[in-house]
Amino acid sequence: MNLTTPTVMGIVNITSDSFYSASRCSSDTEILKRVETIVNEGGQIVDIGACSTRPSAVFLSIDQEINKLVTSLNLIRKNFPEITISVDTFRAEVAQKAIKEGDADMINDISGGEIDEKMFDTIAQLNVPYILTHIKGVPQTMQENPQYDNLIEEIMLSLAQKVDILRKKGVKDIIIDPGFGFGKTVEQNYELMTNLENFNIFELPILVGISRKSMIYNLLETTPENSLNGTTILNTIALLKGANILRAHDVKEAVETILLTKMIQ
Protein backbone atom coordinates (compact mmCIF):
# COMPACT_ATOMS: atom_id res chain seq x y z
CA MET A 1 0.00 0.00 0.00
CA ASN A 2 1.35 3.41 -0.99
CA LEU A 3 1.00 5.83 1.92
CA THR A 4 2.55 8.83 0.18
CA THR A 5 -0.99 10.14 0.30
CA PRO A 6 -2.59 9.34 3.68
CA THR A 7 -5.42 6.86 3.75
CA VAL A 8 -8.48 6.09 5.87
CA MET A 9 -9.13 3.01 7.97
CA GLY A 10 -12.86 2.61 8.50
CA ILE A 11 -14.04 1.17 11.81
CA VAL A 12 -16.35 -1.85 11.95
CA ASN A 13 -17.41 -2.76 15.49
CA ILE A 14 -19.08 -6.11 16.01
CA THR A 15 -19.05 -5.45 19.75
CA SER A 16 -22.19 -4.82 21.74
CA ASP A 17 -20.66 -2.12 23.94
CA SER A 18 -18.49 0.11 21.76
CA PHE A 19 -18.39 3.65 23.19
CA TYR A 20 -19.94 5.05 19.98
CA SER A 21 -23.28 3.31 19.58
CA ALA A 22 -23.70 4.23 15.90
CA SER A 23 -20.63 2.17 14.99
CA ARG A 24 -22.01 -1.14 16.30
CA CYS A 25 -22.95 -3.88 13.83
CA SER A 26 -25.00 -6.77 15.18
CA SER A 27 -26.01 -8.69 12.05
CA ASP A 28 -24.52 -9.85 8.75
CA THR A 29 -26.61 -7.28 6.91
CA GLU A 30 -25.33 -4.44 9.09
CA ILE A 31 -21.71 -5.59 8.70
CA LEU A 32 -21.93 -5.72 4.92
CA LYS A 33 -23.70 -2.37 4.78
CA ARG A 34 -21.01 -0.81 6.95
CA VAL A 35 -18.15 -2.19 4.82
CA GLU A 36 -19.93 -1.08 1.65
CA THR A 37 -20.20 2.44 3.08
CA ILE A 38 -16.49 2.47 3.96
CA VAL A 39 -15.54 1.37 0.44
CA ASN A 40 -17.93 3.78 -1.30
CA GLU A 41 -16.70 6.70 0.80
CA GLY A 42 -13.07 6.07 -0.07
CA GLY A 43 -11.70 3.99 2.80
CA GLN A 44 -8.90 1.60 1.86
CA ILE A 45 -8.72 -0.40 5.07
CA VAL A 46 -11.46 -1.98 7.18
CA ASP A 47 -10.59 -2.41 10.88
CA ILE A 48 -12.87 -4.94 12.54
CA GLY A 49 -13.00 -5.64 16.26
CA ALA A 50 -15.10 -8.05 18.31
CA CYS A 51 -13.82 -7.26 21.81
CA SER A 52 -14.32 -3.75 23.14
CA THR A 53 -11.26 -2.01 24.60
CA ARG A 54 -12.98 1.10 25.87
CA PRO A 55 -12.16 2.06 29.47
CA SER A 56 -13.62 -0.47 31.96
CA ALA A 57 -14.62 -2.83 29.15
CA VAL A 58 -15.47 -6.45 30.02
CA PHE A 59 -13.55 -8.74 27.67
CA LEU A 60 -15.06 -11.57 25.69
CA SER A 61 -13.54 -15.02 26.11
CA ILE A 62 -10.97 -16.00 23.48
CA ASP A 63 -13.38 -18.51 21.91
CA GLN A 64 -16.16 -15.91 21.75
CA GLU A 65 -13.86 -13.39 20.10
CA ILE A 66 -12.57 -15.92 17.57
CA ASN A 67 -16.03 -17.17 16.63
CA LYS A 68 -17.41 -13.67 16.11
CA LEU A 69 -14.39 -12.50 14.16
CA VAL A 70 -13.83 -15.45 11.84
CA THR A 71 -17.48 -15.60 10.84
CA SER A 72 -17.53 -11.87 10.09
CA LEU A 73 -14.18 -11.94 8.29
CA ASN A 74 -15.32 -14.70 5.97
CA LEU A 75 -18.46 -12.74 5.23
CA ILE A 76 -16.52 -9.58 4.41
CA ARG A 77 -13.90 -11.37 2.31
CA LYS A 78 -16.54 -13.18 0.28
CA ASN A 79 -18.34 -9.96 -0.58
CA PHE A 80 -15.36 -7.57 -0.73
CA PRO A 81 -12.42 -9.69 -1.93
CA GLU A 82 -10.11 -6.73 -2.64
CA ILE A 83 -10.49 -4.73 0.59
CA THR A 84 -7.59 -4.66 3.05
CA ILE A 85 -8.79 -6.05 6.37
CA SER A 86 -7.23 -5.20 9.72
CA VAL A 87 -8.22 -7.07 12.88
CA ASP A 88 -8.40 -5.18 16.15
CA THR A 89 -7.23 -7.67 18.78
CA PHE A 90 -4.66 -7.90 21.58
CA ARG A 91 -4.65 -11.72 21.69
CA ALA A 92 -2.10 -13.77 19.77
CA GLU A 93 -4.40 -16.77 19.32
CA VAL A 94 -7.14 -14.55 17.92
CA ALA A 95 -4.63 -12.89 15.58
CA GLN A 96 -3.52 -16.27 14.26
CA LYS A 97 -7.06 -17.49 13.64
CA ALA A 98 -8.04 -14.19 12.00
CA ILE A 99 -5.18 -14.42 9.51
CA LYS A 100 -5.24 -18.17 8.87
CA GLU A 101 -9.00 -18.83 8.93
CA GLY A 102 -10.46 -15.39 8.28
CA ASP A 103 -8.07 -14.28 5.52
CA ALA A 104 -7.37 -10.96 7.25
CA ASP A 105 -4.35 -8.90 6.17
CA MET A 106 -2.98 -7.16 9.26
CA ILE A 107 -3.25 -6.95 13.05
CA ASN A 108 -4.08 -3.84 15.06
CA ASP A 109 -2.98 -4.49 18.67
CA ILE A 110 -4.01 -1.67 21.03
CA SER A 111 -1.89 -3.21 23.78
CA GLY A 112 1.40 -3.05 21.90
CA GLY A 113 2.16 -6.61 22.98
CA GLU A 114 1.66 -5.77 26.67
CA ILE A 115 -1.34 -8.04 27.33
CA ASP A 116 -0.30 -11.17 25.41
CA GLU A 117 3.44 -11.92 25.50
CA LYS A 118 3.04 -14.28 22.53
CA MET A 119 1.83 -11.53 20.18
CA PHE A 120 5.22 -10.45 18.76
CA ASP A 121 6.29 -14.02 17.97
CA THR A 122 2.91 -14.70 16.40
CA ILE A 123 3.15 -11.63 14.16
CA ALA A 124 6.65 -12.66 13.07
CA GLN A 125 5.39 -16.15 12.25
CA LEU A 126 2.38 -14.85 10.34
CA ASN A 127 4.53 -12.31 8.45
CA VAL A 128 1.79 -9.67 8.34
CA PRO A 129 1.79 -5.90 8.99
CA TYR A 130 1.42 -4.97 12.65
CA ILE A 131 0.03 -1.81 14.20
CA LEU A 132 2.06 -1.16 17.35
CA THR A 133 0.12 1.00 19.80
CA HIS A 134 1.38 2.71 22.93
CA ILE A 135 -0.70 2.05 26.03
CA LYS A 136 -0.09 2.64 29.72
CA GLY A 137 -1.86 0.00 31.81
CA VAL A 138 -4.72 -2.14 30.52
CA PRO A 139 -8.17 -1.07 29.26
CA GLN A 140 -9.85 -1.75 32.61
CA THR A 141 -7.52 0.64 34.48
CA MET A 142 -5.74 2.75 31.87
CA GLN A 143 -7.67 5.95 32.59
CA GLU A 144 -7.23 5.84 36.36
CA ASN A 145 -4.87 8.79 36.78
CA PRO A 146 -2.07 7.80 34.35
CA GLN A 147 1.27 9.37 35.35
CA TYR A 148 4.33 10.21 33.25
CA ASP A 149 7.59 11.95 34.15
CA ASN A 150 8.02 12.97 30.50
CA LEU A 151 5.09 11.98 28.30
CA ILE A 152 6.65 12.21 24.84
CA GLU A 153 10.00 10.77 25.89
CA GLU A 154 8.40 7.77 27.59
CA ILE A 155 6.07 7.01 24.67
CA MET A 156 8.86 7.28 22.10
CA LEU A 157 11.24 5.15 24.15
CA SER A 158 8.62 2.45 24.65
CA LEU A 159 7.80 2.36 20.94
CA ALA A 160 11.50 2.37 19.96
CA GLN A 161 12.26 -0.59 22.22
CA LYS A 162 9.34 -2.57 20.80
CA VAL A 163 10.17 -1.72 17.20
CA ASP A 164 13.67 -3.04 17.87
CA ILE A 165 12.29 -6.28 19.30
CA LEU A 166 9.92 -6.73 16.36
CA ARG A 167 12.68 -6.07 13.82
CA LYS A 168 14.94 -8.64 15.47
CA LYS A 169 12.11 -11.17 15.24
CA GLY A 170 11.82 -10.47 11.50
CA VAL A 171 8.67 -8.34 11.40
CA LYS A 172 8.95 -6.21 8.25
CA ASP A 173 5.90 -3.95 8.21
CA ILE A 174 5.29 -1.92 11.36
CA ILE A 175 2.83 0.95 11.76
CA ILE A 176 3.08 3.00 14.93
CA ASP A 177 0.09 4.37 16.82
CA PRO A 178 0.96 6.80 19.65
CA GLY A 179 -2.16 5.61 21.44
CA PHE A 180 -4.51 8.55 21.86
CA GLY A 181 -6.87 7.70 24.72
CA PHE A 182 -4.96 4.65 25.91
CA GLY A 183 -3.62 5.50 29.35
CA LYS A 184 -3.60 9.27 28.86
CA THR A 185 -5.58 12.13 30.37
CA VAL A 186 -7.28 14.74 28.21
CA GLU A 187 -4.35 17.10 28.75
CA GLN A 188 -1.81 14.38 27.95
CA ASN A 189 -3.64 13.54 24.71
CA TYR A 190 -3.35 17.16 23.57
CA GLU A 191 0.31 17.28 24.55
CA LEU A 192 0.76 14.17 22.41
CA MET A 193 -1.02 15.80 19.47
CA THR A 194 1.10 18.94 19.87
CA ASN A 195 4.27 16.83 19.56
CA LEU A 196 3.04 14.30 16.99
CA GLU A 197 5.63 15.34 14.38
CA ASN A 198 8.37 13.95 16.66
CA PHE A 199 7.23 10.44 15.75
CA ASN A 200 8.34 10.94 12.14
CA ILE A 201 11.85 10.10 13.39
CA PHE A 202 10.83 6.42 13.28
CA GLU A 203 10.44 6.62 9.50
CA LEU A 204 7.42 4.35 9.84
CA PRO A 205 3.77 4.97 8.95
CA ILE A 206 1.87 6.74 11.75
CA LEU A 207 -1.73 5.83 12.53
CA VAL A 208 -3.89 8.29 14.43
CA GLY A 209 -7.16 7.15 16.00
CA ILE A 210 -8.99 9.99 17.70
CA SER A 211 -12.41 9.54 16.11
CA ARG A 212 -15.15 10.79 18.48
CA LYS A 213 -13.01 9.93 21.54
CA SER A 214 -13.32 11.32 25.05
CA MET A 215 -10.42 13.73 24.50
CA ILE A 216 -12.90 15.56 22.26
CA TYR A 217 -16.27 15.16 23.91
CA ASN A 218 -15.04 15.62 27.48
CA LEU A 219 -13.24 18.82 26.59
CA LEU A 220 -16.25 20.16 24.66
CA GLU A 221 -18.71 18.87 27.27
CA THR A 222 -20.69 16.97 24.70
CA THR A 223 -21.15 13.34 23.54
CA PRO A 224 -19.50 10.98 21.03
CA GLU A 225 -22.50 11.55 18.77
CA ASN A 226 -21.76 15.29 18.64
CA SER A 227 -17.99 15.01 18.20
CA LEU A 228 -17.57 14.87 14.42
CA ASN A 229 -16.50 18.51 14.10
CA GLY A 230 -13.85 18.09 16.79
CA THR A 231 -12.68 14.87 15.15
CA THR A 232 -12.21 16.61 11.80
CA ILE A 233 -10.23 19.45 13.36
CA LEU A 234 -7.84 17.08 15.15
CA ASN A 235 -7.51 14.85 12.08
CA THR A 236 -6.45 17.92 10.11
CA ILE A 237 -3.78 18.77 12.68
CA ALA A 238 -2.60 15.15 12.73
CA LEU A 239 -2.22 15.12 8.94
CA LEU A 240 -0.24 18.36 8.98
CA LYS A 241 2.08 16.77 11.54
CA GLY A 242 2.71 13.64 9.46
CA ALA A 243 -0.09 11.11 10.07
CA ASN A 244 -0.38 8.49 7.32
CA ILE A 245 -3.52 6.61 8.37
CA LEU A 246 -6.65 8.03 9.96
CA ARG A 247 -8.73 5.46 11.84
CA ALA A 248 -12.25 6.82 11.55
CA HIS A 249 -15.93 6.19 12.11
CA ASP A 250 -16.77 8.89 9.54
CA VAL A 251 -14.89 7.83 6.42
CA LYS A 252 -16.25 10.41 3.96
CA GLU A 253 -15.28 13.30 6.23
CA ALA A 254 -11.81 11.84 6.87
CA VAL A 255 -11.19 11.36 3.12
CA GLU A 256 -12.23 14.96 2.47
CA THR A 257 -9.90 16.13 5.23
CA ILE A 258 -7.01 14.32 3.54
CA LEU A 259 -7.78 15.89 0.16
CA LEU A 260 -8.03 19.41 1.55
CA THR A 261 -4.95 19.07 3.72
CA LYS A 262 -2.94 17.72 0.78
CA MET A 263 -3.75 20.89 -1.19
CA ILE A 264 -2.39 23.02 1.66
CA GLN A 265 0.76 20.94 1.86
Secondary structure, 3 states (H helix, E strand, C coil): CCCCCCEEEEEEECCCCCCCHHHECCCHHHHHHHHHHHHHCCCCEEEEECCCCCCCCCCCCHHHHHHHHHHHHHHHHHHCCCCEEEEECCCHHHHHHHHHCCCCCEEEECCCCCCCCCHHHHHHHHCCCEEEECCCCCCCCCCCCCCCCCHHHHHHHHHHHHHHHHHHCCCCCEEEECCCCCCCCHHHHHHHHHCHHHHHHHCCCEEECCCCCHHHHCCCCCCHHHCHHHHHHHHHHHHHCCCCEEEECCHHHHHHHHHHHHHHC
